[in-house]
Amino acid sequence: MKRKHKTYSKPKRPFDKERIDSEAIIKEEFGLKNKKEIWKADAKINSIREKAKKLIPAEEKEQKEFFSRLNKIGFEVKSIAEVLSLSKEDYLKRRLQTLVVSKKLAYSSKHARQLITHRKILVDGKIVNKPSFIVPIALEGKITSKIKIVPKKVKAKKEEEVEEASEEKKEEKIKEIEKISEEKVEENTKEIKEEVSKETPKEDKK
């Protein structure tokens, strides 16, 4: 059995406020489970940068092959300088979770993660249940969902229509109750008058 190696390294300064605040924003933006996912993205980008640095003295052909591999996974780079300017955010944008949101197959990053882990998202017809899956450019257009998502505007409009309909029904019910109440009052008043009329003794004729 192969021993699993860590695919990331923890920050050297664990209590750096600026980094902590920055990571909190990234975590929220991309709907990440924890900060380890940020560190993994950072490690991947650092690895790509290191390879790029080693290719600085290499032949143009070798460099182009490297750029081509990066282009296939969604990094639009044409030079070593562009590779070195890549960030962890660029890497996170290529995750399945992020692309599911950008394709409007989910309402939010957290919703996208839920759909993926619940096996509702397919890539090229195959279920992928890893939110961190890096989607190649060739497969980006083949991301689909088993669930049809109603756009928020349409959903909100439907909810508004239902609310309006229920309000109309409430008003109708109130009017109906008021009408019944009025009829009851009239009926009771009539009955009372009749009772009073019966109980009142007639004056004897002289």
C-alpha positions in Angstrom: 0.0 0.0 0.0 1.4 3.4 -1.1 1.9 6.0 1.6 0.0 9.2 1.0 2.1 12.3 1.0 0.8 15.8 1.9 -0.2 17.8 -1.2 0.2 21.1 0.7 2.3 22.7 3.4 0.9 24.8 6.3 1.8 28.6 6.4 5.0 29.4 8.1 3.3 32.2 10.1 0.1 30.7 11.4 -1.2 33.9 13.0 -0.6 36.3 10.2 -3.8 38.5 10.3 -3.5 39.7 6.7 -3.2 36.2 5.4 -6.0 34.9 7.6 -8.4 37.7 6.4 -7.4 37.0 2.8 -8.0 33.3 3.1 -11.4 33.9 4.8 -12.5 35.9 1.7 -11.2 33.2 -0.7 -12.9 30.4 1.3 -16.2 32.2 1.2 -15.9 33.2 -2.5 -15.2 29.7 -3.7 -17.3 27.9 -1.1 -14.4 25.9 0.1 -14.7 23.3 2.9 -11.6 24.5 4.8 -8.4 26.4 4.3 -6.5 23.3 3.4 -8.1 23.6 0.0 -6.5 27.0 -0.4 -3.1 25.7 0.7 -3.4 22.8 -1.9 -4.2 25.3 -4.6 -1.2 27.4 -3.5 1.1 24.3 -3.6 -0.1 23.4 -7.1 0.6 26.9 -8.4 4.0 27.0 -6.7 4.8 23.6 -8.4 3.8 25.0 -11.8 6.0 28.1 -11.2 9.0 26.0 -10.2 8.7 24.0 -13.4 8.4 27.3 -15.4 11.6 28.7 -13.8 13.5 25.5 -14.7 12.3 26.0 -18.3 13.7 29.6 -18.7 17.0 28.3 -20.3 15.2 25.5 -22.2 14.5 25.5 -25.9 11.4 27.3 -27.3 9.8 23.9 -28.3 10.0 22.6 -24.8 8.5 25.8 -23.4 5.6 25.6 -25.9 4.8 22.0 -24.9 4.7 23.2 -21.3 2.4 26.1 -22.2 0.2 23.7 -24.2 -0.3 21.4 -21.2 -1.3 24.4 -19.0 -3.7 25.7 -21.7 -5.5 22.4 -21.8 -6.4 22.7 -18.1 -7.6 26.3 -18.6 -4.5 28.5 -18.0 -4.2 30.9 -20.9 -0.4 31.4 -20.9 2.0 32.1 -23.7 5.2 33.0 -21.8 7.2 32.1 -18.7 6.3 35.5 -17.3 2.5 34.7 -17.6 3.1 31.4 -15.9 4.9 33.1 -13.0 2.0 35.5 -12.6 -0.5 32.7 -12.0 -2.2 32.8 -8.6 -4.1 30.3 -6.4 -7.3 32.1 -7.5 -6.6 31.1 -11.1 -6.3 27.5 -10.0 -9.5 27.6 -7.9 -11.4 29.0 -10.9 -10.7 25.7 -12.8 -12.3 23.6 -10.1 -15.5 21.8 -11.0 -17.3 23.5 -8.1 -16.5 27.0 -9.5 -17.5 26.1 -13.0 -20.8 24.6 -11.9 -21.7 28.0 -10.5 -20.4 30.0 -13.5 -22.6 27.8 -15.8 -25.6 28.6 -13.5 -26.1 24.9 -12.6 -26.2 26.0 -8.9 -27.3 29.0 -7.0 -24.0 29.4 -5.1 -20.6 27.8 -4.5 -22.0 26.0 -1.4 -24.9 24.7 -3.4 -22.6 23.5 -6.1 -20.5 21.6 -3.6 -23.6 19.9 -2.3 -24.8 18.9 -5.8 -21.4 17.5 -6.6 -21.0 15.5 -3.4 -24.5 14.2 -3.8 -23.6 12.9 -7.3 -25.9 15.2 -9.3 -23.2 16.6 -11.5 -21.8 14.9 -14.6 -18.7 15.7 -16.8 -18.9 14.2 -20.2 -21.8 11.9 -19.1 -19.9 10.6 -16.1 -20.6 11.4 -12.4 -17.9 13.4 -10.7 -18.3 13.7 -7.0 -15.1 15.7 -6.2 -15.6 19.5 -6.0 -11.8 20.0 -6.4 -11.7 18.2 -9.8 -9.8 20.3 -12.3 -11.8 20.5 -15.5 -9.9 20.4 -18.8 -10.9 23.0 -21.4 -12.1 20.1 -23.6 -14.6 19.0 -21.0 -15.8 22.4 -19.8 -18.7 22.4 -22.2 -19.7 18.9 -21.2 -20.7 19.7 -17.6 -24.3 18.9 -16.9 -26.6 18.4 -14.0 -29.3 15.8 -13.2 -31.3 18.6 -11.5 -32.9 21.5 -13.4 -32.2 24.7 -11.7 -34.8 27.5 -11.8 -33.2 30.9 -12.2 -33.5 33.1 -9.1 -35.5 35.8 -10.9 -38.0 33.3 -12.2 -38.1 31.6 -8.8 -38.7 34.9 -7.0 -41.4 35.8 -9.5 -43.2 32.5 -9.0 -43.0 32.9 -5.2 -44.4 36.5 -5.6 -47.3 35.2 -7.7 -48.0 32.5 -5.1 -47.9 35.1 -2.4 -50.2 37.4 -4.3 -52.6 34.6 -5.0 -52.6 33.6 -1.3 -53.2 37.2 -0.3 -56.2 37.4 -2.7 -57.6 34.2 -1.2 -57.2 35.6 2.3 -59.0 38.8 1.3 -61.8 36.7 -0.3 -62.1 34.6 2.9 -62.2 37.7 5.1 -65.0 39.2 2.9 -66.9 36.0 3.0 -66.6 35.8 6.8 -67.7 39.5 7.1 -70.7 38.8 4.9 -71.7 35.8 6.9 -71.2 37.8 10.1 -73.4 40.6 8.8 -76.1 38.1 7.7 -75.9 36.5 11.2 -76.3 39.9 12.9 -79.3 40.7 10.8 -80.8 37.3 11.4 -80.3 37.6 15.2 -81.7 41.1 15.2 -84.8 40.0 13.4 -85.2 37.0 15.8 -84.8 39.3 18.9 -87.4 41.8 17.5 -89.8 38.9 16.9 -89.2 37.6 20.5 -89.8 41.1 21.9 -92.9 41.5 19.9 -94.3 38.3 21.2 -93.5 39.0 24.8 -94.9 42.6 24.7 -98.6 42.3 26.0 -101.2 43.9 23.8 -103.4 46.7 25.4 -107.0 45.7 26.1 -109.5 47.4 24.0 -112.1 49.4 26.0 
